[in-house]
Amino acid sequence: MLLRVLSIIVLFACASPASAHPVPFSYFDLRVQPQRIDATLVAHAIDVAHELGIAPGQLLADGALAALRGRALALPAGRITTTIGGRVVTIAWAQVEALPAQDAVRFTGAAAGIDTRGPLTVTARLFPYDPNHQTFVNVYAGERLVSQAIVAAAHPSTTLAPAVPEGARAVLRRFVPLGVWHIAIGPDHILFLVGLLLLGGTMGQIVRIVTAFTIGHSVTLSLAVVGLLSPPARVIEPAIALSIVYVGLDNLLAARDGRDVRTFIAATFGLVHGFGFASVLKEIGLAPGDIGWSLFSFNAGVEIGQLVIVSVIATTLGLVRRRSHVLGERLVYAGSIVVAAAGAYWFVQRVFFSGGA
C-alpha cells in the first residue's frame, strides 16, 4: 500500500533514540463485504500504554494485555466512529494482542448483518494527548484495496468510496440530487450559462448551445473521474473564471458585429467546467463497481438543474425583449459587463488569494 510504504520511509527518516516518541502513526484497516465488515487497528505501544497508564515495556510483556483487555478494547470502541451511507456501524472489538516485534498492539473486531452499500465515513480521535498523531485508513473489498486516507487532529473525519457496489437505484437516489445541488450552488457555472443566454436567439439556437455545453462537460467529467485526465484545481478553477470573462466580452463584440459563436464557446469551455464538476465526485469517492451509474446519475442531476436554470433565464430574457427591444439591448450590454467583471474577480481571487488550492 502506497500510504503504508510512505509512512515506513518517513518513520526511518525520522528515527530517534528509543526513549523518544516515534513518528505517531496507527493503521485502521476495514475489509468490507456484503453484510459484514472486519476491522483491524494497529497502534504503537507507546500510545496505547499512555492511555492505559502503564509503561510500554510492561504493556508488551506476556499476560499484561490480557489483564487490561476490557480497558484496552474500550479505546477503539470509544474513539473510532464508522458510518456507511449515513448509517452508524457498531464494530464489536473482540481481541487485542501485543506485537512485540513491531512495538505495537493490534485490535480486531467486526460488524455483521449490516448494509455495507454506500460511502464509508471514518472519524478517528485515537490519541488526543498527541496532536501529531495520524491514522492511516485503508478500505478493502475482500482483499482488494479500494480507498485510502489519513485522519489527524486537524481533520479527524474522511469519507471514502463505497467498497460494495450500491445498485443502480441507490446510486440514482444519491447522485441525481447531488448533481442538481452542485449546479444550483455553483455561481460560476450559473453565470457562464447566463452569459451564453444573454444574446437570446431561437429555440434551436438555445438547444444547440446547451447541448454543446452538456457534451463538453460530460466528456471531461468522465475522463477525470476514471482517472485518465486530472488537471489540478489551481489550474481549472482560474480557467473556469476566465471562461466567464470570455463569454461576457464576446457578447459585447457579438452585439456590435452580429456574429454568434456561442455554440463553439459552450463546447470548448464546457470541457473546462467538466473538470470542475468532477472534483465533487472525486472528493466523495466512487466504488469501482458503481462508476458507470454514478457518472450517469450525477450528470443527469447536473442536466436537470441546468435545464431549470436555462428555462428560467431564457423565459425572463424573452419577456424583457418582447416588452422593450431597447431594454433588451441594454440588458445584454449591462449583463455582459457584469458577467465579465465577476469572472475577472474570481480569476484574481483564485490565482492570488486561494492559498495555492
Secondary structure, DSSP 4 states (H G I P E B T S, - for coil): -HHHHHHHHHHHHT---TTSPPP-EEEEEEEEETTEEEEEEEEEHHHHHHHHTS-HHHHTSTTHHHHTHHHHHHHHHHHEEEEETTEEE--EEEEEEEEGGGTEEEEEEEEES---BS-EEEEE---TT-TT-EEEEEEEETTEEEEEEEEESSS-EEEE--SB---HHHHHHHHHHHHHHHHHT-HHHHHHHHHHHTT---HHHHHHHHHHHHHHHHHHHHHHHTTS----HHHHHHHHHHHHHHHHHHHHHHHHH----HHHHHHHHHHHHHHHHHHHHHHH---GGGHHHHHHHHHHHHHHHHHHHHHHHHHHHHHHHHH-HHHHHHHHHHHHHHHHHHHHHHHHHHHHSSTT-
